[in-house]
């Protein structure tokens, strides 16, 4: 979720970045250490997982959350 919010921020205009939003994003960056929001971040993150099983579990969790965000009633 942190990665998604940081990617969202990277596409926002300066007008869409309120001080509250910017403070929250900076806090998120400092707590998570996520700085890479370039294309391909998901693959990079998956490769960094300690095992293929853990990578698959993390991917499944990400897809579940994204699905819930798109169709909250489907959960």
C-alpha positions in Angstrom: 0.0 0.0 0.0 2.9 2.4 0.8 4.3 1.8 -2.7 0.9 2.5 -4.3 0.5 5.8 -2.4 4.0 6.9 -3.2 3.5 6.1 -6.9 0.2 8.1 -6.8 2.1 11.0 -5.3 4.7 10.9 -8.0 2.0 11.5 -10.6 0.3 14.4 -8.7 0.7 18.0 -9.7 2.0 20.5 -7.1 -1.5 21.9 -6.8 -2.8 18.4 -5.8 -0.2 18.1 -3.0 -1.6 19.8 0.0 0.6 20.3 3.1 -1.3 17.5 4.9 -0.7 15.1 1.9 3.0 16.0 1.6 3.6 15.6 5.3 1.9 12.1 5.2 3.9 11.1 2.2 7.2 12.2 3.8 6.3 10.2 6.9 5.4 7.2 4.8 8.8 7.4 3.0 10.7 7.7 6.3 8.9 4.8 8.0 9.1 2.4 5.1 12.3 3.4 3.4 10.6 3.1 0.0 12.2 5.5 -2.5 12.0 3.6 -5.8 8.7 4.3 -7.5 9.9 3.8 -11.0 8.2 1.4 -13.5 9.0 -2.2 -12.6 8.9 -1.6 -8.8 6.7 -4.7 -8.3 9.1 -7.1 -10.0 12.0 -5.5 -8.1 10.2 -5.9 -4.8 9.2 -9.5 -5.6 12.8 -10.5 -6.4 13.9 -9.0 -3.1 11.7 -11.5 -1.1 13.6 -14.2 0.7 11.8 -17.0 -1.1 9.5 -17.7 -4.1 6.8 -18.8 -1.7 6.9 -15.5 0.3 7.0 -13.5 -2.9 3.9 -15.4 -4.1 2.1 -14.8 -0.8 3.0 -11.1 -0.9 1.7 -10.8 -4.5 -1.5 -12.5 -3.6 -2.0 -10.1 -0.7 -1.3 -7.1 -2.9 -3.8 -8.3 -5.5 -6.4 -8.9 -2.8 -6.1 -5.4 -1.5 -6.2 -3.9 -5.0 -9.2 -5.9 -5.8 -10.9 -4.7 -2.6 -10.1 -1.1 -3.5 -11.7 -1.5 -7.0 -14.7 -3.5 -5.8 -15.1 -3.2 -2.0 -18.4 -5.1 -2.1 -16.8 -8.1 -3.7 -14.7 -9.0 -0.6 
